[in-house]
Structure formats: C-alpha cells, structure tokens
Amino acid sequence: MGDKAPFTVRFWGVRGSIACSGPRTARYGGNTSSLEVRCGDQILLFDAGTGIRYLGKTLEGARLEGDIYFTHTHFDHVCGLPFFGPLFQPQNKFRLWAGHLRGAMTLKRVLAEFMMSPLFPVPPEVFRATLEYRDFNAGETLQVGNGVTLRTAALNHPDGATGYRVEYQGRSFCYVLGLIAQADLVVYDSMYTDDEYRRYVGWGHSTWQEGIRLCKQAGVKRMVVFHHDPDHDDEMLDGIAREVGRLLPGSVVAHEGLVLEP
C-alpha cells in the first residue's frame, strides 16, 4: 500500500430479506445488510440491517462523526437502525443519506413511520446523537470530504434503490451495482442462482452468475457475492464460493466479519 491510508470494507450483515439463524447458516451469518467502510479515519456505513447492531457494539465509548448511506429503505435494510448504539450517545453526529425517494417521501419521514406505534415503541426522537437527514437524487456525485468521492446511480429495484461507488486515493469500491467500470471491488446482490431466477423475475434481485458476467464485461478486479437468500445454507454458499473463485479469481462470498481492501 506504500504511503496510502487504510481503505477497508467490513461486512456486518450479508443476508437478504430476513435475518435467519441456526447451524446451517452459522459460518456465513444470518444478519441482514450492513457494511462498514473506512477511508483513513473517516467512517462510511452502508445500510442498517440487523448487522449494524453488532457494529455499534464495537464503537461504544468513541466520539463519532460519520455517514449512513441507504441503498433503499425496505425493512431488511433499516430494521437494525433503532438498535445501533452510537445513535443514543449525545457526543456523536451522523448524516443519514438516501437517493431513491425522489421527493415523494423523505428519509426522515420514512424512518419516523417505521418507528411508529404500534409497529415500534419509540420514535426517532429517542436518539440522542445529532442527526442530519440528507435526501438526494440518485445519479449525483457526493463530495464526502477528506479525499473521498461518492458516485451514485439509480438501480432497478421495487420502490427504487441507489448504488454507490466509493473512490479514495486511486482505489474504488462499489456497493450493489452501478458505475462499476474498472472497479477494484464490487459487492453484488446475488440473492439467486440463474436456475432460481425464473421464479423471481421482477422481485428486484439478481444472480451471482449475472454478477460475474457484468463484472467481466466491466473489467472489475474482484466481486463479492452478497445479500444471500435465507434458504442458501453454508454448504450451498461453499459451492458458490468455489465457482466464483474459478470464474473471476479473487472473488469471494461474503460472510459476517469479512474484511477486504479494494
């Protein structure tokens, strides 16, 4: 890495749709989407599925200023937010971002209605950290600061979604899909296999095989299979891992606790 600052991606939740537990999913993990990206001393969090609770445990006691970027606000990507401990610490400051709502809703309103009785016992006002809600239009480029550029793109998903490309010190990381040309690392929604997909057309998820095809066409160096179907157990994911490693060397299947450098 020479004199370059650390640039890491850590996976705290890798499952799609609903959290699942048990011995058949223990190795890859059952928590829903949550990623932690570190660009030097800057922290960027992506999605707030159940995995974000465990991330929060590692940040207790620190004075934090960071950003949480939502790909979209379906339940499995937001349900961990009320259990993210740093939001209850008054010394902390977070900016919450969403690019898929297109003015029909605001992120603040979505989260307020999600945390509303009788669905949830307390509203977002229970958080003691300083929060800023920032809605944008997918396609905008966000200047995060400290040399970090965040490019965004609209994704094909029910109710809309946003893909993100993080660029830092000549390296790049893409979350889900969008702007992936020549990327060092792409995290791809691989909910299904090609054989399964015909039963789920229009559900807004893709296959790991399609991800490999797109990454090869775009000159991507490595792909991470992500957003696993709750019915894909460890044994099945082991088989997928062998195939993705063969088809695009260096590519892996995400598991909780995995740390990668773009």
C-alpha positions, -999 to +999 in steps of 0.1 A: +000+000+000+030+023+003+020+057+019-017+052+012-041+054+041-062+024+050-092+017+028-112-013+041-147-028+038-161-049+066-193-070+064-215-070+095-246-084+078-247-103+045-282-118+043-312-106+023-349-103+030-350-115+066-325-124+093-320-162+099-302-182+125-292-218+131-264-242+124-270-243+087-262-206+083-237-201+111-205-197+091-217-171+066-241-154+090-277-146+092-278-108+098-292-085+071-272-059+052-247-038+070-213-026+057-186-005+073-162+013+050-131+030+065-113+056+044-084+066+066-101+079+097-134+085+080-163+061+086-190+054+060-218+029+068-240+014+042-275+002+051-288-006+086-299-042+086-296-063+118-259-065+114-255-028+123-263-037+159-230-057+162-211-029+145-224-005+171-211-026+199-175-021+186-179+017+186-192+022+221-175+050+240-159+066+210-167+101+198-180+096+163-189+116+133-200+095+103-224+089+075-250+062+069-260+056+033-291+037+025-294+018-008-331+017-001-355+015+028-371-019+026-374-034+061-344-057+060-321-026+052-334-004+080-346-026+108-313-025+127-312+013+130-331+015+163-306-009+178-274+010+167-260+020+200-240+051+188-273+069+179-280+070+216-248+088+225-251+127+226-215+133+217-220+116+182-231+131+149-244+112+119-256+122+085-283+098+070-285+097+032-310+083+007-312+088-031-342+067-041-372+085-026-374+111-055-393+137-034-424+115-029-411+109+006-382+120+027-358+097+046-368+114+079-405+106+073-398+070+062-378+063+094-404+081+116-432+060+101-412+028+105-405+037+142-442+044+149-465+028+174-478+001+173-451-011+150-423+002+172-425+015+208-404+047+205-399+073+177-366+085+162-366+114+187-353+089+213-319+091+196-296+115+214-269+119+187-271+148+164-287+136+132-289+152+098-312+137+071-300+143+036-321+133+006-305+134-029-313+122-064-295+090-074-270+100-101-255+128-081-219+128-071-214+134-033-182+150-020-178+134+013-146+152+023-111+140+033-104+130-003-134+107-006-158+109-036-191+090-036-207+085-070-243+072-071-266+056-096-302+045-097-308+008-095-337-014-108-355-024-076-391-022-064-396+013-048-363+024-061-327+020-049-293+036-052-259+021-059-227+037-046-191+039-058-166+050-032-134+064-046-104+071-024-067+075-032-069+059-066-089+029-054-126+022-058-153+001-041-189-004-055-218-015-034-246-034-051-242-022-087-237+010-106-207+027-120-187-005-118-163+000-148-127-009-138-137-010-101-113-028-077-141-043-057-178-048-064-203-060-038-232-076-058-268-085-048-266-123-056-299-134-040-305-161-065-289-186-089-296-184-126-318-215-122-338-200-094-342-166-110-370-175-134-393-179-104-385-144-091-384-122-121-394-086-111-385-091-074-356-067-078-327-091-071-301-107-093-279-138-095-243-144-088-238-156-124-251-124-138-228-105-114-198-124-128-209-117-164-213-080-157-180-077-138-161-094-165-176-071-191-168-040-170-132-050-162-138-054-124-110-070-105-130-087-078-166-094-070-182-102-036-214-123-036-238-106-011-274-104+001-278-142+004-312-158+002-322-171+037-326-206+022-290-206+009-272-225+036-234-227+043-230-258+022-246-242-008-226-210-004-194-230-002-202-243-037-209-208-050-176-196-035-157-223-054-174-213-087-170-175-083-133-180-074-128-201-105-147-177-129-133-145-115-102-152-094-100-133-062-138-131-059-155-143-027-188-150-010-194-125+018-196-137+054-201-118+086-167-104+098-151-105+064-127-075+059-114-066+024-092-039+009-102-026-025 
